[in-house]
Amino acid sequence: MKPIFLFLAATSLVWMACGDAPTSSSETNSVDVTKDPAYKTGLALVSKSDCATCHKVDEQMTGPSYRDIAAKYAKATDAEVSQVAQKIIKGGGGVWGEVPMTPHPAIVEADAVAMVEYIRLLKK
């Protein structure tokens, strides 16, 4: 009886230890970006603007999805982030197709940079 109990106990411990193990390397490296202050700040700014008119997180609409933007600018330098921020402020076109980005002159550069940083955090 004792060997059966020990076997079942050991099997249960192994099963419990492995039950919550990540199944891929991407899961082991995942970080909850929603805890990042840049995420919270950028999300608040994007939510107050009209960005959702043309952009969604996972779907292309009039403009590219945030995930596509994040993938393109994942390794962007500070200068490139600043250029994207200027596109938010001044508008522009040609990067994502023929439909131009509407200018948002009321957004200050620091807020536009924060919005870009938020979007970059959405990279899968």
MARBA-3410 file (N, C-alpha, C, O; in Angstrom, 1 decimal):
124
0.8,-1.2,0.0,0.0,0.0,0.0,0.9,1.3,0.0,0.6,2.2,-0.7 ~ 1.9,1.2,0.8,2.8,2.4,0.9,3.5,2.7,-0.5,3.5,3.9,-0.8 ~ 4.0,1.7,-1.3,4.6,2.0,-2.6,3.6,2.7,-3.5,3.9,3.6,-4.3 ~ 2.3,2.2,-3.5,1.3,2.8,-4.4,1.0,4.3,-4.0,0.9,5.1,-4.8 ~ 0.9,4.5,-2.7,0.7,5.9,-2.2,1.9,6.8,-2.7,1.7,7.9,-3.1
3.1,6.3,-2.5,4.3,7.1,-2.9,4.3,7.4,-4.4,4.6,8.5,-4.8 ~ 4.0,6.3,-5.2,3.9,6.5,-6.6,2.9,7.5,-7.0,3.2,8.4,-7.8 ~ 1.7,7.5,-6.4,0.6,8.4,-6.8,1.0,9.8,-6.3,0.7,10.8,-7.1 ~ 1.6,10.0,-5.2,2.0,11.3,-4.7,3.1,11.9,-5.6,3.0,13.0,-5.9 ~ 4.1,11.0,-6.0,5.1,11.5,-6.9,4.6,11.9,-8.2,5.0,12.9,-8.8
3.7,11.1,-8.8,3.1,11.4,-10.0,2.3,12.7,-10.0,2.3,13.5,-10.9 ~ 1.5,12.9,-8.9,0.8,14.1,-8.7,1.7,15.3,-8.7,1.4,16.4,-9.3 ~ 2.8,15.2,-8.0,3.7,16.3,-7.9,4.3,16.7,-9.2,4.4,17.8,-9.6 ~ 4.7,15.7,-10.0,5.3,15.9,-11.3,4.2,16.5,-12.2,4.5,17.5,-12.9 ~ 3.0,16.0,-12.2,1.9,16.5,-13.0,1.6,18.0,-12.6,1.5,18.8,-13.5
1.6,18.3,-11.3,1.3,19.7,-10.9,2.5,20.6,-11.3,2.3,21.7,-11.7 ~ 3.7,20.1,-11.2,4.8,20.9,-11.5,4.9,21.2,-13.0,5.3,22.3,-13.4 ~ 4.5,20.3,-13.8,4.5,20.5,-15.3,3.3,21.1,-15.8,3.3,21.6,-17.0 ~ 2.2,21.1,-15.1,0.9,21.5,-15.6,0.9,23.0,-16.0,0.2,23.4,-16.9 ~ 1.7,23.8,-15.3,1.7,25.3,-15.5,2.9,25.7,-16.3,3.1,26.9,-16.5
3.7,24.8,-16.8,4.9,25.1,-17.5,4.5,25.7,-18.9,3.6,25.3,-19.5 ~ 5.3,26.8,-19.3,5.0,27.3,-20.6,5.2,26.3,-21.7,6.1,25.4,-21.6 ~ 4.5,26.4,-22.8,4.6,25.5,-23.9,5.5,26.0,-25.0,5.7,25.2,-25.9 ~ 5.9,27.2,-25.0,6.7,27.7,-26.1,7.7,28.8,-25.5,7.5,29.3,-24.5 ~ 8.7,29.0,-26.3,9.7,30.0,-25.8,9.1,31.4,-25.8,9.5,32.2,-25.0
8.1,31.7,-26.7,7.5,33.0,-26.6,6.7,33.2,-25.4,6.6,34.4,-24.9 ~ 6.2,32.2,-24.8,5.5,32.3,-23.5,6.5,32.6,-22.4,6.1,33.3,-21.4 ~ 7.7,32.1,-22.4,8.6,32.3,-21.4,9.1,33.7,-21.4,9.6,34.2,-20.4 ~ 9.1,34.4,-22.5,9.6,35.7,-22.7,8.6,36.8,-22.6,8.9,37.9,-22.7 ~ 7.3,36.4,-22.5,6.2,37.3,-22.5,6.2,38.2,-21.3,6.5,37.7,-20.2
5.9,39.5,-21.5,5.9,40.4,-20.4,4.5,41.1,-20.5,4.0,41.4,-21.6 ~ 3.9,41.4,-19.4,2.6,42.1,-19.4,2.9,43.6,-19.6,3.2,44.3,-18.7 ~ 2.7,44.0,-20.9,3.0,45.4,-21.2,2.0,46.4,-20.6,2.3,47.6,-20.5 ~ 0.8,45.9,-20.2,-0.2,46.8,-19.6,0.3,47.4,-18.3,-0.3,48.3,-17.8 ~ 1.3,46.8,-17.7,1.9,47.3,-16.5,2.9,48.4,-16.7,3.3,49.2,-15.8
3.3,48.6,-17.9,4.3,49.6,-18.3,3.7,51.0,-18.3,2.6,51.2,-18.9 ~ 4.3,51.9,-17.6,3.8,53.3,-17.5,3.6,53.9,-18.9,2.7,54.7,-19.2 ~ 4.5,53.6,-19.9,4.4,54.1,-21.2,3.1,53.5,-21.9,2.5,54.2,-22.7 ~ 2.7,52.3,-21.6,1.5,51.7,-22.1,0.3,52.5,-21.6,-0.6,52.9,-22.4 ~ 0.2,52.8,-20.3,-0.9,53.4,-19.7,-1.0,54.9,-20.2,-2.1,55.3,-20.6
0.1,55.6,-20.3,0.1,57.0,-20.8,-0.3,57.0,-22.2,-1.2,57.8,-22.6 ~ 0.3,56.2,-23.1,0.0,56.2,-24.5,-1.5,55.8,-24.8,-2.1,56.4,-25.6 ~ -2.0,54.8,-24.1,-3.3,54.3,-24.2,-4.3,55.5,-23.9,-5.3,55.7,-24.6 ~ -4.0,56.2,-22.8,-4.9,57.3,-22.4,-4.9,58.4,-23.5,-6.0,58.9,-23.9 ~ -3.8,58.7,-24.1,-3.7,59.7,-25.2,-4.4,59.2,-26.4,-5.1,60.0,-27.1
-4.2,58.0,-26.8,-4.8,57.4,-28.0,-6.3,57.4,-27.8,-7.1,57.7,-28.8 ~ -6.8,57.0,-26.6,-8.2,56.9,-26.3,-8.9,58.3,-26.4,-10.1,58.3,-26.8 ~ -8.2,59.3,-26.1,-8.7,60.7,-26.1,-8.8,61.3,-27.5,-9.4,62.3,-27.8 ~ -8.0,60.7,-28.4,-7.9,61.2,-29.8,-8.9,60.5,-30.7,-9.7,59.7,-30.3 ~ -8.8,60.8,-32.0,-9.7,60.2,-33.0,-9.0,59.0,-33.7,-9.5,58.6,-34.8
-8.0,58.4,-33.1,-7.2,57.4,-33.7,-8.1,56.2,-34.1,-7.8,55.6,-35.2 ~ -9.0,55.8,-33.3,-9.9,54.7,-33.6,-10.7,54.8,-34.8,-11.3,53.8,-35.3 ~ -10.8,56.0,-35.3,-11.5,56.2,-36.6,-10.8,55.5,-37.7,-11.5,54.9,-38.6 ~ -9.5,55.4,-37.7,-8.8,54.8,-38.8,-7.9,53.6,-38.4,-7.4,52.9,-39.3 ~ -7.7,53.4,-37.1,-6.8,52.3,-36.7,-7.5,51.4,-35.6,-8.3,51.9,-34.8
-7.1,50.1,-35.7,-7.5,49.2,-34.6,-6.2,48.4,-34.2,-5.2,48.5,-35.0 ~ -6.2,47.7,-33.1,-5.0,47.0,-32.7,-4.7,45.9,-33.6,-3.5,45.8,-34.0 ~ -5.6,45.1,-34.0,-5.3,43.9,-34.8,-5.8,43.9,-36.2,-5.4,43.0,-37.0 ~ -6.6,44.9,-36.6,-7.1,44.9,-38.0,-6.8,46.1,-38.7,-6.7,47.2,-38.2 ~ -6.5,46.0,-40.0,-6.3,47.1,-40.9,-7.7,47.7,-41.2,-8.6,47.0,-41.5
-7.7,49.0,-41.1,-8.9,49.8,-41.5,-8.5,50.7,-42.5,-7.9,50.3,-43.5 ~ -8.9,52.0,-42.4,-8.4,53.0,-43.3,-6.9,53.1,-43.2,-6.2,53.3,-44.2 ~ -6.4,53.0,-42.0,-4.9,53.0,-41.7,-4.5,51.6,-41.3,-5.3,50.7,-41.1 ~ -3.2,51.4,-41.1,-2.7,50.1,-40.7,-3.1,49.8,-39.2,-3.4,50.7,-38.5 ~ -3.0,48.5,-38.9,-3.3,48.1,-37.5,-2.1,48.6,-36.6,-1.0,48.8,-37.1
-2.4,48.8,-35.4,-1.3,49.1,-34.4,-0.2,48.0,-34.4,1.0,48.4,-34.3 ~ -0.6,46.8,-34.5,0.4,45.7,-34.5,1.3,45.8,-35.7,2.5,45.5,-35.6 ~ 0.8,46.1,-36.9,1.6,46.3,-38.0,2.6,47.5,-37.9,3.7,47.4,-38.2 ~ 2.1,48.5,-37.3,2.9,49.7,-37.0,4.0,49.3,-36.0,5.2,49.6,-36.2 ~ 3.6,48.6,-35.0,4.6,48.2,-34.0,5.7,47.3,-34.6,6.8,47.4,-34.2
5.3,46.4,-35.4,6.3,45.5,-36.1,7.2,46.3,-36.9,8.4,46.0,-36.9 ~ 6.7,47.3,-37.7,7.6,48.1,-38.5,8.6,48.9,-37.7,9.7,49.1,-38.2 ~ 8.1,49.5,-36.6,9.0,50.4,-35.9,9.5,49.8,-34.6,9.9,50.5,-33.7 ~ 9.5,48.5,-34.4,9.9,47.8,-33.2,11.4,48.2,-32.8,11.6,48.4,-31.6 ~ 12.2,48.4,-33.7,13.6,48.7,-33.4,14.0,50.1,-33.9,15.1,50.4,-34.2
13.0,50.9,-33.9,13.2,52.3,-34.3,14.1,53.1,-33.4,14.1,52.9,-32.2 ~ 14.9,54.0,-34.0,15.7,54.9,-33.2,14.9,56.0,-32.6,13.7,56.1,-33.0 ~ 15.4,56.8,-31.7,14.7,57.9,-31.2,14.3,58.9,-32.4,13.2,59.5,-32.3 ~ 15.2,59.0,-33.3,14.9,59.9,-34.5,13.8,59.4,-35.3,12.9,60.2,-35.7 ~ 13.7,58.1,-35.5,12.6,57.5,-36.2,11.3,57.6,-35.5,10.2,57.9,-36.1
11.3,57.4,-34.2,10.1,57.6,-33.3,9.6,59.0,-33.5,8.4,59.3,-33.6 ~ 10.6,60.0,-33.4,10.2,61.4,-33.6,9.6,61.7,-34.9,8.7,62.5,-35.0 ~ 10.1,61.0,-36.0,9.5,61.2,-37.3,8.1,60.7,-37.4,7.2,61.3,-38.0 ~ 7.8,59.5,-36.8,6.5,59.0,-36.7,5.6,59.9,-35.9,4.4,60.1,-36.3 ~ 6.1,60.4,-34.8,5.3,61.4,-34.0,4.9,62.6,-34.9,3.8,63.1,-34.7
5.9,63.1,-35.7,5.6,64.2,-36.6,4.5,63.9,-37.6,3.8,64.8,-38.0 ~ 4.5,62.6,-38.0,3.4,62.2,-39.0,2.1,62.3,-38.3,1.1,62.7,-38.9 ~ 2.0,62.0,-37.0,0.8,62.1,-36.3,0.3,63.6,-36.2,-0.8,63.9,-36.5 ~ 1.3,64.4,-36.0,1.0,65.9,-35.8,0.7,66.5,-37.2,-0.3,67.2,-37.4 ~ 1.6,66.3,-38.2,1.5,67.0,-39.5,0.7,66.2,-40.6,0.3,66.7,-41.6
0.5,64.9,-40.3,-0.2,64.1,-41.3,0.9,63.6,-42.3,2.1,63.9,-42.2 ~ 0.5,62.9,-43.3,1.4,62.4,-44.3,0.9,61.2,-45.0,-0.2,60.8,-44.8 ~ 1.7,60.7,-45.9,1.2,59.5,-46.7,2.4,58.8,-47.4,3.5,59.2,-47.3 ~ 2.0,57.7,-48.1,3.0,57.0,-48.8,3.6,55.8,-48.2,4.2,54.9,-48.8 ~ 3.6,55.8,-46.8,4.2,54.7,-46.1,3.3,53.4,-46.1,3.8,52.3,-46.3
2.0,53.6,-45.9,1.1,52.5,-45.7,0.1,52.5,-46.9,-0.9,51.8,-46.7 ~ 0.3,53.1,-47.9,-0.7,53.1,-49.0,-1.0,54.5,-49.5,-0.3,55.5,-49.1 ~ -2.1,54.6,-50.2,-2.4,55.9,-50.9,-3.2,56.8,-50.0,-3.3,58.0,-50.2 ~ -3.9,56.3,-49.0,-4.7,57.2,-48.1,-3.8,57.9,-47.1,-3.1,57.3,-46.3 ~ -3.8,59.2,-47.2,-2.9,60.0,-46.3,-3.4,60.0,-44.8,-4.6,59.8,-44.6
-2.5,60.1,-43.9,-2.8,60.3,-42.5,-3.3,61.7,-42.3,-2.7,62.6,-42.7 ~ -4.4,61.8,-41.6,-4.9,63.1,-41.2,-4.0,63.8,-40.2,-3.6,63.2,-39.3 ~ -3.8,65.1,-40.4,-3.0,65.8,-39.4,-3.7,66.0,-38.1,-4.9,66.1,-38.1 ~ -3.0,66.1,-37.0,-3.5,66.3,-35.7,-2.7,67.4,-35.0,-1.9,67.1,-34.1 ~ -2.8,68.6,-35.5,-2.0,69.7,-35.0,-2.2,70.1,-33.6,-1.3,70.8,-33.0
-3.2,69.7,-32.9,-3.5,70.0,-31.5,-2.7,69.1,-30.6,-2.6,69.3,-29.4 ~ -2.1,68.0,-31.1,-1.3,67.1,-30.3,0.1,67.6,-30.3,0.7,67.9,-31.3 ~ 0.6,67.8,-29.0,2.0,68.2,-28.9,3.0,67.1,-29.1,2.6,65.9,-29.0 ~ 4.2,67.4,-29.4,5.2,66.4,-29.8,5.4,65.3,-28.7,5.5,64.1,-29.0 ~ 5.5,65.7,-27.5,5.7,64.8,-26.4,4.6,63.8,-26.3,4.8,62.6,-26.0
3.4,64.2,-26.5,2.2,63.3,-26.5,2.2,62.4,-27.7,1.9,61.2,-27.6 ~ 2.6,62.9,-28.8,2.7,62.1,-30.1,3.8,61.0,-29.9,3.6,59.9,-30.3 ~ 4.9,61.3,-29.3,5.9,60.4,-29.0,5.4,59.3,-28.0,5.7,58.1,-28.2 ~ 4.7,59.7,-27.0,4.1,58.8,-26.0,3.1,57.8,-26.7,3.1,56.6,-26.4 ~ 2.4,58.3,-27.7,1.4,57.5,-28.5,2.2,56.5,-29.3,1.8,55.3,-29.4
3.3,56.9,-29.9,4.1,56.0,-30.7,4.7,54.9,-29.8,4.7,53.7,-30.2 ~ 5.2,55.3,-28.7,5.8,54.3,-27.7,4.7,53.3,-27.3,5.0,52.1,-27.1 ~ 3.5,53.8,-27.0,2.4,52.8,-26.7,2.2,51.8,-27.8,2.1,50.6,-27.6 ~ 2.1,52.3,-29.0,1.9,51.5,-30.2,3.0,50.5,-30.3,2.8,49.3,-30.6 ~ 4.2,50.9,-30.1,5.4,50.0,-30.2,5.3,48.9,-29.2,5.8,47.8,-29.5
4.7,49.1,-28.1,4.6,48.1,-27.1,3.6,47.0,-27.5,3.5,45.9,-26.9 ~ 2.8,47.2,-28.5,1.8,46.3,-29.0,2.3,45.2,-29.9,1.6,44.3,-30.4 ~ 3.6,45.2,-30.1,4.3,44.3,-31.0,4.1,42.9,-30.5,4.3,42.6,-29.3 ~ 3.7,41.9,-31.3,3.6,40.5,-30.9,4.9,39.9,-30.8,5.0,38.7,-30.4
END
